[in-house]
Amino acid sequence: MAARDKDADIGLAPPADPRAAYERDFYSWLMEQARLIREGRWSAIDRDNLAEEIESLGREQFNKLESALRVLLLHLLKWDFQPERRSRSWDLSIATQRVEVDDVLTDNPGLKPRIPEAIARAYRKTRLDAAKETGLDDSAFPKTCPYDFEAIMTRAVSR
């Protein structure tokens, strides 16, 4: 049985132009959409914009994973390509970023199938960042990520 729309039950019409509110005052639009959902006023919801915002939240979580991997990969590249500069600080940065990646995946287990994509996307940027930070030519670094996820997360680093 399909869920009934409370708007129809109580004779409420949807707002005249919910898109205008979305474009004019995003915060108020969000609060209104949350209220409409709680009240079960399904026909009054700005479905298209709300769906877009929900998808945007998902992309934000993927970007968070990619960003954490990018920092972690940068430290691993610097560790491997500048062994003379290894320090406790780098070791701790690697450990910290591993926790960050783990936290993102714990909070968003649905991202696990997308780990290879996140690594590939992160590495493209990381390679350029590593060249900038180390002073080495970008050709000094492999074109594709030299680490699999297991190595990224668990490989021992020691000075």
Order of alpha helices (4+ residues) and beta strands (2+ residues): alpha-alpha-alpha-alpha-alpha-alpha-alpha
